[in-house]
């Protein structure tokens, strides 16, 4: 076997645009003044005054990849491997000469003798010590390796010998995987527990519901489920939060409508917050929702629905984010109230991003009944796949990396700066704004139909604060319908009427839909603010979505009421008007919508403008960042996509000229780059629209709308064959051994080609004239490198790469950091290119804003590309690379083994 030339910098020609692992500091003078650090500490960027300690590497000690943790009542840390057992650690104090913890694998002392190799409890994505017990949220489908399935378990030590001997299943849950059940958190008063689950976890039967159990999809937008199949069988209400008692006997639904929040935390005022995930495949689509910090009051709904059915955050029957962050993978959330940090951080929420290795400090500011927020990069590293964190008894922050069987590490961060102001910050409930107090008072009526609830809530349906209005409406919905239906229908105040109709649409019977719509049409639309207009439109939409098409007379009247206001000045109004008018089959909606569709695409939507702020994430984790990079190069026109999808359901009013204009748009749309599902969504809308054209004209419009484009340039929507597996977390020695054991004789060309596409090498590299142009052409790769060289470069892309391709990290005075390729600098500025797909787009960073610079340790080529493959698929891929994509290469002939020597 040939050894890999680690000093041979030309290996950069292998999958290219790769960053260096050298971690050298460009300012050599300042670096010489620093003490050498552990390499896993050296890569961390911390705020001034904070220090970090690397405590342990479980993956290096065959203890798996840790994803959850809690401290017990003796100050010991209990952790869980994502796919393995629980461990208990006795930690050394801060600053100890030896930081190595004492570790024991937890073994439950049941009456049955159990072998050491058997996992008795583990696979936990949530751990909590409370009520003299260890609560464990298992996320797992029962099998022979670990018989316990997803659910909440309680571990107890009944004989006081410091070992658990009793396991109690409190509730079994249906759901597992990365969107399964997650964390457990104590309530602010310590008298109950909260659990949180992703949208692949069924809502169990609850004893009480603070969010009324009447959820539906509630969207007239033409439903298109994810073309790649993700979450297509998941129905409302998505991810959820519940409160339970210590025995797990009473479960109360608190909030829902999330995608996949992993964790939650409470601030000093007792308000709950979570960090919900995005769907990166939806990048560029109008229904894309970025990762976001959510303030979660009682009865909250956040509007996640499958596919393109997600609600606008502006709708009155769900709540908006406190802070939109952007792309990422949310994991841990904790609050700094018990930390020994400066006051600024004691009142901060800390949100962990697994994908891009950032702990955000979210600084909350009370505003009315909710909050505003600003984020700060508290800590970051590359790579740093953050999983969970907790404030320890010593006031330090403990956090872990790992997940998906990645290398796992345990860290501790503490404050050691000159600022001695570590007095506990206070944001007590009694100090909050009046609207905050009012919301809390209204929430007491979210439990049951309490006497006086209707009288207390009704006047506040028109409150100026959105969170108060929401709390009032939920309070109304908890009262018997007979007590308030007629009150809504007879209400004279326009805005109170609108909010009441939103509630009535969710609870009323279809028999009253015409009456409801006619009452809504009594409101003078032009006298309303834009926000009130949207609420009215939402009330109309909900009535139609829940109760169906009204009578012909009411339908015509409603078209006449709405049509004069379309188009409006706001995108969100146009979005709602268009889908309601299409549902009503208003023939005039076509031309108005087409005019909007054809408007200047330079008028970027708010989503597109926000997406451009994500450039800094690209090179922090290329495995996810390159998807962002491709989209930012040519952002799809999100609002136009919305209109095109809406019109796919329009039935009447089409003329040849209107159809010509409409279907030409699809042809152009296929040229844009979006998330992985962008093309699929566009094509499904196109096919729905084609189903309404006369059969004799189908072929013409099918071609006009770009059907031929879908088979070129990697846009074929017939799924690229994926590896059969089984999946293997390939280590270098294992992968090299595959070549030793089987060589590359008699390999399958088509399988190799499919594996090349499945690894997405084709995205960045061309071969025989096909593929991307970001990296070098790979056609002649096999003439320069051996099969072993290729294996090593694929498995370990961060190893000893020429620093001419490295990304640079600029650390800024404001606590943030900027990552990109340093293309130039002068006396005043650094010039950074952040997008490999748009290298000429240069960001200028003033030098007086920069405190330090380093070379990144992250390769632009993602790791783990071959992990889904089995041995034969790996051999086929390497043979394909050796052949440069040529089916007539000698490697596919008899005696091919000689070609690899």
C-alpha positions in Angstrom: 0.0 0.0 0.0 1.3 3.5 -0.8 1.6 5.8 2.1 -0.1 9.2 1.9 2.3 12.1 1.3 1.2 14.3 4.2 3.7 17.1 3.2 2.5 17.0 -0.4 0.5 20.1 -0.7 -0.7 19.2 -4.2 -3.3 17.0 -2.6 -5.3 20.2 -2.6 -6.1 19.3 -6.2 -8.2 16.4 -4.8 -11.5 18.0 -3.7 -10.4 21.5 -3.4 -11.1 24.8 -1.7 -10.0 23.2 1.6 -9.0 25.0 4.7 -6.0 24.3 6.8 -5.8 22.6 10.1 -2.7 24.4 11.2 -4.5 26.9 13.5 -1.5 29.2 13.1 -2.0 32.8 14.1 -1.1 35.4 11.5 0.2 37.8 14.0 3.3 35.9 15.1 4.4 38.5 17.6 1.2 38.3 19.7 1.1 34.5 19.5 4.6 34.2 21.0 3.3 36.0 24.1 0.6 33.4 24.7 1.0 30.2 26.6 0.5 27.0 24.5 -3.1 25.7 24.8 -4.7 22.3 24.4 -5.6 22.1 20.7 -9.3 21.7 21.6 -9.2 24.9 23.6 -7.1 26.8 21.0 -9.9 26.5 18.5 -12.4 28.2 20.8 -13.2 31.9 20.5 -14.3 33.3 23.9 -15.5 36.6 25.2 -13.0 38.7 27.2 -12.5 37.5 30.7 -13.7 34.0 30.1 -11.6 30.9 30.1 -12.3 27.3 28.9 -11.1 23.9 30.1 -11.2 20.7 28.1 -12.3 18.1 30.6 -12.8 14.8 28.7 -13.1 13.2 25.3 -15.6 10.3 25.6 -15.3 9.3 21.9 -11.5 8.8 22.4 -12.3 6.5 25.3 -15.0 4.3 23.6 -17.8 6.0 25.5 -19.7 7.2 22.4 -20.9 10.6 21.5 -22.5 12.6 24.4 -25.7 14.6 23.8 -27.3 15.3 27.2 -26.2 16.1 30.8 -27.4 17.1 34.3 -25.8 17.6 37.7 -27.0 15.4 40.6 -27.5 16.6 44.2 -23.8 15.8 45.0 -22.4 17.9 42.2 -21.6 15.0 39.9 -22.3 15.2 36.2 -24.4 12.6 34.6 -24.2 12.2 30.8 -25.7 10.1 28.0 -24.2 8.7 24.8 -26.7 9.3 22.0 -26.6 5.6 21.1 -25.3 4.1 24.4 -25.2 4.2 28.1 -25.3 6.7 31.0 -22.1 7.9 32.8 -21.5 9.6 36.1 -18.5 12.0 36.4 -16.8 13.4 39.5 -15.2 16.6 38.2 -12.0 18.3 39.3 -12.4 21.9 40.5 -11.7 24.8 38.2 -8.0 25.4 37.6 -6.9 22.0 38.8 -3.5 20.7 37.7 -5.3 17.5 36.5 -8.7 17.9 34.9 -9.4 14.3 34.2 -12.7 13.3 35.8 -13.5 10.1 37.7 -16.0 8.2 35.5 -18.3 5.3 36.1 -20.8 3.7 33.7 -24.1 3.7 35.5 -25.4 0.2 36.2 -28.8 -0.2 37.7 -28.8 -2.7 40.6 -32.0 -4.5 39.8 -32.7 -8.0 41.1 -31.8 -9.5 37.8 -28.1 -10.0 37.1 -27.1 -8.1 34.0 -23.8 -8.3 32.0 -21.6 -5.2 31.9 -22.0 -5.1 28.2 -25.8 -4.7 28.4 -27.2 -1.1 28.3 -29.8 -0.8 31.1 -30.5 2.8 30.6 -29.3 5.3 27.9 -30.0 6.6 24.4 -31.1 9.7 26.3 -31.6 13.1 24.7 -32.8 14.6 28.0 -31.5 14.2 31.6 -32.6 15.9 34.7 -31.9 15.4 38.4 -35.0 16.4 40.4 -37.1 15.1 43.3 -34.2 12.9 44.4 -34.4 11.1 41.1 -32.8 11.0 37.7 -35.3 11.6 34.9 -34.3 10.2 31.6 -35.9 11.0 28.2 -35.1 8.0 26.1 -35.1 8.6 22.3 -35.0 5.2 20.7 -37.0 2.5 18.9 -36.8 -0.6 21.0 -34.5 -3.4 19.7 -32.3 -6.2 20.9 -29.5 -3.9 21.7 -31.6 -1.7 24.0 -35.1 -2.9 24.8 -36.4 0.3 26.2 -38.3 2.5 23.7 -38.9 6.3 23.6 -40.4 7.7 26.7 -39.8 9.4 30.0 -38.3 7.2 32.7 -37.5 7.8 36.4 -34.5 6.3 38.1 -34.3 6.0 41.9 -32.0 4.8 44.6 -34.4 3.2 47.0 -31.8 1.7 49.4 -29.6 4.8 49.7 -26.4 3.1 48.6 -25.7 5.7 45.9 -26.6 3.4 43.1 -29.9 3.4 41.2 -32.0 0.3 41.7 -35.4 1.2 40.3 -36.5 2.1 36.8 -40.1 3.4 36.3 -41.5 4.2 32.9 -43.6 7.3 33.4 -45.0 7.6 29.9 -44.2 5.9 26.6 -43.9 8.1 23.6 -44.3 7.4 19.9 -41.4 8.9 18.1 -37.7 8.7 17.8 -34.7 10.0 16.0 -33.4 13.6 15.7 -37.0 15.0 15.8 -38.1 12.7 18.6 -38.5 13.5 22.4 -35.8 15.7 23.8 -35.1 17.6 27.0 -36.5 17.7 30.6 -36.4 21.0 32.5 -37.6 21.9 36.0 -40.3 24.5 36.4 -39.3 27.9 37.8 -40.8 27.0 41.2 -39.3 23.6 41.2 -42.6 21.9 41.7 -43.1 20.4 38.3 -41.2 19.4 35.1 -41.4 20.4 31.5 -40.6 18.2 28.5 -40.1 19.1 24.9 -40.4 17.0 21.7 -39.8 17.5 18.0 -42.4 17.1 15.3 -41.8 13.4 14.7 -43.1 12.7 18.2 -46.8 12.0 18.4 -48.7 14.1 21.0 -49.7 11.7 23.7 -53.1 11.9 25.3 -52.9 14.7 27.8 -54.9 15.4 31.0 -55.2 19.1 30.1 -54.5 21.4 27.2 -53.5 25.0 27.5 -53.5 25.2 23.7 -57.0 24.1 22.8 -57.1 20.7 21.2 -58.6 21.9 17.9 -55.5 22.2 15.8 -55.7 21.7 12.0 -53.5 22.7 9.0 -55.5 25.9 8.6 -53.9 27.0 5.3 -55.6 27.6 2.0 -52.2 27.7 0.3 -52.0 24.7 -2.1 -50.3 22.0 0.0 -47.1 20.6 -1.4 -45.4 18.1 0.8 -41.6 18.0 0.8 -40.5 16.5 -2.5 -37.8 14.5 -0.7 -40.3 13.0 1.7 -39.3 14.7 4.9 -42.0 14.9 7.6 -44.7 14.2 4.9 -46.7 12.0 7.4 -46.5 14.5 10.2 -49.7 16.4 11.0 -50.5 19.3 13.2 -49.5 20.5 15.7 -45.8 19.6 15.2 -43.4 19.7 18.0 -44.8 20.3 21.5 -44.1 21.2 25.1 -45.8 19.7 28.1 -45.8 20.2 31.9 -45.9 17.2 34.2 -45.9 16.4 37.9 -43.0 14.6 39.6 -44.7 11.2 39.3 -45.5 11.7 35.6 -49.2 11.2 36.4 -50.6 14.4 35.1 -49.6 15.8 31.6 -50.6 19.2 30.5 -50.0 20.5 27.0 -48.5 24.0 27.2 -47.5 24.9 23.6 -47.1 23.5 20.1 -46.4 24.3 16.5 -42.7 23.9 16.6 -40.5 22.0 14.1 -37.7 20.5 16.3 -36.7 22.5 19.4 -34.3 20.5 21.5 -34.3 22.3 24.8 -36.0 25.1 26.8 -35.1 27.5 29.6 -36.8 30.0 31.9 -35.6 33.5 32.7 -35.8 35.2 36.1 -39.3 36.4 35.3 -40.5 32.8 34.9 -40.9 33.1 31.1 -40.1 30.2 28.9 -37.9 30.3 25.8 -36.8 27.7 23.2 -34.7 27.7 20.1 -36.5 26.1 17.2 -35.0 24.7 14.1 -35.3 25.6 10.4 -35.7 23.3 7.4 -32.5 24.0 5.4 -34.0 22.2 2.3 -36.5 25.1 2.1 -33.9 27.8 1.6 -35.1 30.2 -1.0 -38.8 29.3 -0.5 -41.4 31.8 0.8 -42.4 29.4 3.6 -38.8 29.0 4.9 -38.5 29.7 8.6 -35.1 30.4 10.0 -33.9 29.1 13.3 -35.5 31.3 15.9 -35.7 32.1 19.5 -39.3 31.8 20.7 -40.8 33.3 23.9 -43.3 30.5 24.7 -46.2 31.7 26.9 -49.2 29.6 28.0 -51.2 28.1 25.1 -48.7 29.2 22.4 -48.9 28.1 18.8 -46.0 28.7 16.4 -47.6 27.5 13.2 -45.3 24.7 11.9 -47.1 22.5 9.4 -45.6 20.0 7.0 -44.2 20.9 3.6 -45.1 24.4 2.4 -48.0 24.6 4.9 -46.2 26.6 7.6 -48.0 29.7 8.7 -46.8 33.3 8.4 -45.5 34.5 11.8 -47.7 37.5 11.2 -51.0 35.5 11.6 -52.8 36.3 14.8 -53.4 32.7 15.7 -49.8 32.0 16.2 -46.9 33.9 17.8 -43.8 35.4 16.2 -40.2 34.7 17.1 -38.4 37.0 19.6 -35.3 36.7 17.4 -34.7 35.2 14.0 -31.2 33.8 13.9 -30.8 32.2 10.4 -29.5 28.8 9.4 -28.3 26.3 11.9 -29.3 23.3 14.0 -30.5 24.3 17.5 -29.6 22.0 20.4 -29.1 23.2 24.0 -30.7 26.2 25.6 -29.9 27.4 29.1 -30.3 30.6 31.1 -27.4 32.3 32.9 -29.3 33.2 36.1 -27.4 30.7 38.2 -24.0 31.4 36.6 -21.0 33.1 38.2 -20.8 35.4 35.2 -20.9 39.2 34.9 -24.5 40.5 35.3 -24.9 41.0 31.5 -24.6 37.2 31.0 -26.5 36.2 34.1 -29.6 37.6 32.5 -28.8 36.1 29.0 -30.3 33.1 27.3 -27.6 30.8 25.8 -28.6 29.0 22.6 -26.4 26.3 21.0 -26.0 25.8 17.3 -24.7 22.3 16.4 -24.1 22.9 12.7 -22.0 26.0 12.9 -20.5 25.6 16.3 -21.8 28.8 18.0 -23.2 29.5 21.4 -25.2 32.6 21.1 -25.8 34.9 24.1 -29.3 36.2 23.6 -29.9 39.4 25.5 -33.6 39.9 26.2 -35.3 43.2 26.8 -38.9 43.3 28.1 -41.3 45.0 25.7 -44.9 44.9 26.5 -46.1 41.4 27.2 -43.1 39.8 25.5 -39.5 40.7 24.7 -37.1 42.0 22.0 -33.7 40.4 21.8 -30.2 40.9 20.4 -27.7 38.1 19.9 -24.0 37.9 20.6 -21.5 35.3 19.7 -20.6 34.1 23.2 -18.4 31.2 22.2 -17.6 29.5 18.9 -15.2 27.0 17.4 -14.7 25.1 14.1 -15.6 22.4 14.2 -17.7 22.5 17.4 -20.9 20.3 17.1 -22.6 21.6 20.3 -25.1 19.2 21.9 -26.1 20.2 25.5 -25.1 22.5 28.2 -25.8 23.3 31.9 -24.7 25.8 34.5 -22.9 23.8 37.2 -22.9 24.2 41.0 -19.7 26.2 40.7 -21.4 28.7 38.4 -19.4 27.6 35.4 -21.0 26.6 32.1 -20.4 23.0 31.1 -21.1 22.0 27.5 -20.6 19.0 25.2 -20.0 18.4 21.6 -20.9 15.3 19.6 -24.1 13.8 18.2 -24.4 11.6 15.1 -21.5 9.6 16.3 -19.1 12.5 15.8 -16.1 13.1 18.1 -17.3 14.1 21.5 -15.8 16.4 24.0 -16.7 17.9 27.4 -15.8 21.5 28.2 -16.1 24.0 31.1 -16.2 27.7 30.7 -15.8 30.1 33.6 -15.3 33.8 34.1 -11.9 34.9 35.3 -11.8 38.5 34.2 -11.3 41.8 36.0 -15.0 42.6 36.1 -16.0 41.6 39.5 -19.7 42.5 39.0 -21.2 39.1 39.3 -24.2 40.1 41.3 -27.2 38.1 40.2 -29.0 40.1 37.6 -32.7 40.6 38.2 -35.7 40.6 35.9 -38.3 39.7 38.4 -41.9 39.3 37.4 -43.0 42.2 39.5 -40.6 44.5 37.7 -42.0 43.7 34.2 -44.3 46.0 32.1 -48.0 46.3 32.8 -48.8 44.3 29.7 -46.7 41.4 30.9 -48.6 41.3 34.2 -51.9 41.4 32.2 -50.9 38.5 30.0 -50.0 36.4 33.1 -53.4 37.2 34.6 -55.2 36.1 31.5 -53.2 32.9 31.3 -54.9 31.7 34.5 -58.0 31.1 32.4 -56.1 28.8 30.0 -56.5 25.8 32.3 -60.3 25.1 32.4 -63.5 27.0 31.9 -63.1 29.1 35.0 -65.8 31.4 36.1 -65.2 35.0 35.1 -62.8 34.0 32.3 -65.0 35.4 29.5 -65.6 38.7 31.2 -61.9 39.1 32.0 -60.7 38.2 28.5 -63.2 39.9 26.2 -62.2 43.5 26.6 -58.6 42.6 25.8 -59.2 41.0 22.4 -58.5 44.4 20.9 -55.5 45.2 23.2 -52.6 46.9 21.4 -50.2 44.3 22.6 -50.2 41.2 20.4 -49.3 38.8 23.2 -52.1 40.1 25.3 -54.6 39.7 22.5 -53.4 36.2 22.0 -53.7 35.3 25.7 -57.2 36.8 25.7 -58.3 34.8 22.7 -57.0 31.6 24.2 -58.9 32.4 27.4 -62.1 32.8 25.4 -61.5 29.6 23.6 -61.3 27.7 26.9 -64.9 28.9 27.8 -68.0 26.9 26.7 -68.8 27.8 23.0 -72.4 28.5 23.9 -71.2 31.3 26.2 -69.5 33.3 23.5 -70.6 32.3 20.0 -73.5 34.8 19.9 -71.3 37.4 21.6 -68.9 37.2 18.6 -71.7 37.3 16.0 -73.2 40.3 17.7 -70.0 42.2 18.4 -69.9 45.8 17.0 -66.3 46.7 17.7 -64.4 45.8 14.4 -61.2 44.5 15.9 -62.9 42.6 18.8 -65.1 41.1 16.2 -62.2 40.0 14.0 -60.3 38.3 16.9 -63.6 36.7 18.1 -64.1 35.3 14.5 -60.6 33.8 14.6 -61.6 31.9 17.7 -65.1 31.0 16.4 -63.6 29.6 13.1 -61.7 27.1 15.1 -64.6 26.0 17.3 -67.8 26.8 15.5 -69.9 24.6 13.2 -70.0 24.9 9.4 -73.6 25.9 9.5 -72.7 29.4 10.6 -70.0 30.1 8.0 -72.1 32.4 5.8 -73.2 34.3 8.9 -69.6 34.7 10.0 -68.4 35.8 6.6 -71.2 38.3 6.2 -70.5 39.8 9.7 -66.8 40.1 8.8 -67.8 41.9 5.5 -69.6 44.5 7.7 -66.2 45.8 8.7 -64.9 48.8 6.8 -61.7 47.3 5.4 -60.1 50.6 4.5 -60.5 51.9 8.0 -58.3 49.2 9.4 -54.5 49.3 9.8 -52.5 46.9 7.7 -52.1 44.7 10.8 -55.8 44.6 11.4 -56.5 44.0 7.7 -54.2 40.9 7.9 -56.1 39.7 11.0 -59.4 40.1 9.1 -58.1 38.2 6.1 -56.9 35.4 8.4 -60.3 35.2 10.0 -61.8 34.8 6.5 -59.2 32.2 5.6 -59.8 30.2 8.8 -63.5 30.2 8.2 -63.1 28.9 4.7 -60.4 26.4 5.6 -62.4 24.9 8.5 -65.9 25.2 7.2 -65.6 25.0 3.4 -67.0 27.1 0.5 -69.9 29.4 1.4 -73.1 29.7 -0.6 -72.9 31.1 -4.1 -74.3 34.4 -3.0 -71.9 34.8 -0.1 -69.0 33.7 -2.3 -69.7 36.4 -4.9 -70.1 39.0 -2.2 -66.8 38.0 -0.6 -65.0 38.2 -3.9 -66.4 41.7 -4.4 -65.4 42.7 -0.8 -61.8 41.5 -1.2 -60.9 42.0 -4.9 -60.7 45.8 -4.8 -57.9 45.6 -2.2 -55.7 43.3 -4.3 -52.9 44.0 -4.8 -51.9 45.6 -1.5 -48.8 47.4 -0.4 -47.5 44.6 1.8 -46.3 41.1 0.7 -48.0 39.4 3.6 -51.4 41.0 2.6 -50.9 40.0 -1.0 -50.0 36.4 0.0 -53.2 36.0 1.9 -55.5 37.9 -0.5 -54.1 35.8 -3.4 -54.8 32.4 -1.9 -58.2 33.4 -0.6 -59.3 34.7 -4.0 -57.9 31.6 -5.7 -59.8 29.4 -3.3 -62.9 31.4 -4.2 -62.1 31.0 -7.9 -62.1 34.7 -8.7 -61.2 34.8 -12.4 -59.7 38.3 -12.0 -57.1 37.1 -9.6 -55.0 35.6 -12.4 -53.9 38.8 -14.1 -53.3 40.7 -10.9 -51.2 37.9 -9.5 -49.3 37.5 -12.8 -48.5 41.2 -12.7 -47.0 40.7 -9.2 -45.2 37.6 -10.4 -43.5 39.5 -13.2 -42.5 42.5 -11.1 -38.8 43.5 -10.9 -37.0 40.6 -9.2 -34.5 43.0 -7.9 -37.1 43.9 -5.3 -35.8 41.3 -2.9 -38.1 40.0 -0.3 -37.3 40.4 3.4 -36.4 36.8 3.5 -33.8 37.1 0.7 -32.3 40.2 2.3 -32.0 38.3 5.6 -30.5 35.3 3.9 -27.5 37.3 2.6 -26.5 37.8 6.2 -25.7 34.1 6.4 -22.6 34.3 4.3 -20.4 34.2 7.4 -21.7 30.7 8.1 -20.6 29.1 4.9 -17.0 28.2 5.8 -17.7 27.4 9.4 -19.2 24.1 8.3 -19.0 23.4 4.6 -21.2 20.3 4.9 -24.1 22.7 5.5 -22.6 26.0 4.4 -22.3 25.1 0.8 -26.1 24.8 0.5 -26.3 28.4 1.7 -23.5 29.4 -0.6 -25.3 28.0 -3.7 -28.5 29.8 -2.8 -26.8 33.1 -2.0 -25.2 33.0 -5.5 -28.6 33.2 -7.1 -31.4 33.6 -4.6 -34.8 32.4 -5.9 -37.6 35.1 -6.0 -39.4 33.9 -2.9 -42.6 36.0 -3.3 -42.9 35.2 -7.0 -42.6 31.5 -6.1 -45.5 32.0 -3.7 -47.7 33.6 -6.4 -46.8 30.9 -8.9 -47.8 28.2 -6.4 -51.0 29.9 -5.5 -52.1 30.1 -9.2 -51.5 26.4 -9.7 -54.9 25.8 -8.1 -56.8 28.5 -10.1 -59.5 27.0 -12.3 -61.4 29.6 -14.2 -60.4 32.8 -16.1 -57.4 31.5 -18.0 -56.7 32.7 -21.5 -53.9 31.5 -23.9 -52.1 34.8 -23.3 -52.3 34.4 -19.5 -51.2 30.8 -19.6 -48.3 31.7 -21.8 -47.1 34.3 -19.3 -47.6 31.9 -16.4 -45.8 28.8 -17.7 -42.9 30.8 -19.0 -42.2 31.8 -15.4 -41.5 28.2 -14.4 -38.9 27.9 -17.2 -37.0 30.8 -15.6 -37.5 29.6 -12.1 -35.5 26.4 -12.7 -32.4 28.5 -13.2 -32.4 29.7 -9.6 -30.6 27.9 -6.7 -32.4 27.2 -3.5 -32.3 24.5 -0.9 -32.3 20.8 -1.7 -36.1 20.8 -2.2 -36.4 24.0 -4.2 -36.6 22.3 -7.7 -39.0 19.7 -6.3 -41.4 22.3 -4.9 -41.3 24.3 -8.2 -41.9 21.2 -10.3 -44.8 20.0 -8.1 -46.5 23.4 -8.5 -45.9 23.3 -12.2 -47.4 19.8 -12.5 -50.5 20.8 -10.5 -51.0 23.8 -12.8 -50.6 21.5 -15.9 -53.4 19.3 -14.5 -55.8 22.1 -15.2 -54.9 22.8 -18.9 -56.8 21.1 -21.7 -55.3 17.7 -22.7 -54.7 18.9 -26.2 -52.5 21.7 -24.9 -50.6 19.7 -22.3 -47.5 18.9 -24.3 -47.1 22.6 -25.4 -47.3 24.0 -21.9 -45.2 21.1 -20.4 -42.4 22.0 -22.7 -42.9 25.8 -22.3 -42.7 25.4 -18.5 -39.2 23.8 -18.6 -39.9 20.0 -18.4 -36.7 19.4 -20.5 -34.6 21.3 -18.0 -35.3 18.7 -15.3 -33.1 16.1 -17.0 -30.0 18.3 -17.4 -27.3 19.6 -15.2 -28.1 17.5 -12.2 -31.7 18.7 -12.0 -33.3 15.3 -12.7 -35.9 14.9 -10.0 -35.9 11.2 -10.2 -34.1 10.6 -7.0 -30.4 10.0 -7.4 -29.8 6.4 -6.2 -28.6 6.5 -2.6 -26.1 4.1 -0.9 -27.7 0.9 0.3 -25.4 0.8 3.2 -25.5 -0.2 6.0 -24.1 3.1 7.2 -20.6 3.0 8.7 -18.7 5.8 10.5 -15.6 5.1 8.4 -12.3 5.5 10.1 -9.2 5.8 7.9 -7.8 2.4 8.9 -11.1 0.6 8.1 -11.5 2.3 4.8 -7.9 1.5 3.7 -8.4 -2.1 4.8 -11.3 -2.3 2.4 -8.9 -1.7 -0.5 -6.5 -4.3 0.9 -9.2 -7.0 1.3 -11.0 -6.6 -2.0 -9.1 -4.3 -4.3 -10.8 -2.6 -7.2 -11.2 -5.6 -9.5 -14.5 -6.0 -11.4 -16.1 -2.9 -10.0 -19.5 -1.6 -11.1 -19.3 1.6 -13.2 -22.9 2.6 -12.7 -22.8 2.1 -8.9 -19.6 4.2 -8.8 -21.2 6.9 -10.8 -24.2 6.9 -8.5 -22.0 7.0 -5.4 -20.2 10.0 -6.9 -23.5 11.8 -7.2 -24.7 10.7 -3.8 -21.6 12.2 -2.1 -22.4 15.4 -3.9 -18.9 15.6 -5.3 -20.5 16.7 -8.6 -21.8 19.8 -6.8 -18.3 21.4 -6.7 -16.3 19.4 -9.2 -16.5 18.6 -12.9 -15.6 15.3 -14.5 -15.6 14.8 -18.2 -17.4 18.1 -18.7 -20.2 17.6 -16.2 -20.7 19.1 -12.7 -19.7 22.2 -10.8 -16.8 24.5 -11.3 -16.0 25.4 -7.7 -13.2 22.8 -7.3 -10.7 21.4 -9.8 -11.6 19.0 -12.6 -11.3 15.4 -11.4 -11.1 13.8 -14.8 -7.4 13.2 -14.5 -7.3 12.5 -10.7 -6.4 8.8 -11.1 -3.3 9.7 -13.0 -1.8 11.7 -10.1 -3.0 9.9 -7.0 -3.3 6.4 -5.8 -6.6 4.9 -4.4 -5.1 5.0 -0.9 -4.3 8.7 -1.3 -7.9 9.4 -2.3 -9.3 7.4 0.6 -7.2 9.3 3.1 -8.1 12.7 1.7 -11.8 11.9 1.7 -11.9 10.5 5.3 -9.6 13.1 6.8 -10.1 16.3 4.7 -8.7 18.6 7.5 -5.3 16.9 7.5 -2.2 19.0 6.5 -3.5 21.0 3.6 -1.8 23.9 2.0 -2.5 27.1 3.9 -3.0 29.0 0.6 -6.5 27.5 0.6 -7.3 28.1 4.2 -10.1 30.3 5.5 -9.3 33.1 7.9 -11.2 33.9 11.0 -11.3 37.6 12.0 -12.2 38.2 15.6 -14.0 41.5 16.0 -14.2 44.0 18.9 -18.0 43.6 19.1 -17.6 39.9 20.1 -18.5 38.5 16.7 -16.3 36.7 14.2 -16.0 36.8 10.4 -14.9 33.7 8.4 -13.8 33.7 4.8 -10.8 33.5 2.4 -8.5 36.4 2.9 -8.0 37.7 -0.7 -6.2 40.9 0.1 -5.4 43.5 2.8 -4.1 47.0 3.0 -3.4 49.4 5.8 -7.0 49.9 6.6 -9.0 46.8 5.6 -9.1 43.0 5.2 -10.8 41.8 2.0 -12.7 38.5 2.6 -14.4 36.2 0.1 -17.0 34.1 1.9 -18.9 32.3 -0.8 -17.1 29.7 -3.0 -19.9 29.9 -5.5 -19.5 33.7 -5.8 -15.8 34.3 -5.1 -15.8 37.8 -6.6 -18.2 39.0 -3.9 -15.8 40.6 -1.4 -16.6 41.7 2.1 -14.5 44.6 3.5 -13.6 44.5 7.2 -11.9 47.5 8.8 -8.8 46.5 10.6 -9.5 48.8 13.5 -12.5 46.5 14.3 -10.4 43.3 14.4 -8.7 42.1 17.5 -7.1 38.9 16.2 -6.9 36.7 13.1 -6.4 32.9 12.8 -6.4 30.4 10.0 -9.4 28.1 10.2 -9.1 24.4 10.9 -12.1 23.5 8.8 -11.9 22.1 5.3 -14.4 23.2 2.7 -14.7 19.6 1.8 -17.1 18.1 4.3 -16.1 15.0 6.3 -18.2 11.8 6.4 -19.0 11.8 2.7 -18.6 8.1 2.4 -20.3 7.1 5.7 -23.6 6.0 4.1 -21.7 3.5 1.9 -21.0 -0.2 2.4 -17.7 -1.8 1.4 -18.6 -2.6 -2.1 -20.1 0.9 -2.7 -16.9 2.5 -1.4 -14.8 0.4 -3.8 -17.0 1.3 -6.7 -16.6 5.0 -5.8 -12.8 4.9 -5.7 -12.7 2.9 -8.9 -14.9 5.6 -10.6 -12.6 8.3 -9.3 -9.5 6.4 -10.5 -11.2 6.1 -13.9 -12.1 9.7 -14.1 -15.7 8.8 -15.0 -14.6 6.8 -18.1 -16.5 3.5 -18.5 -13.8 2.3 -20.9 -10.9 2.9 -18.4 -8.7 -0.1 -17.9 -9.8 -0.4 -14.3 -13.0 -1.9 -15.6 -11.2 -4.6 -17.6 -9.8 -7.9 -16.5 -6.6 -7.5 -14.6 -7.8 -4.1 -13.3 -5.9 -4.6 -10.1 -2.7 -3.7 -11.9 -4.2 -0.3 -12.6 -4.3 0.6 -9.0 -0.8 -0.4 -8.1 
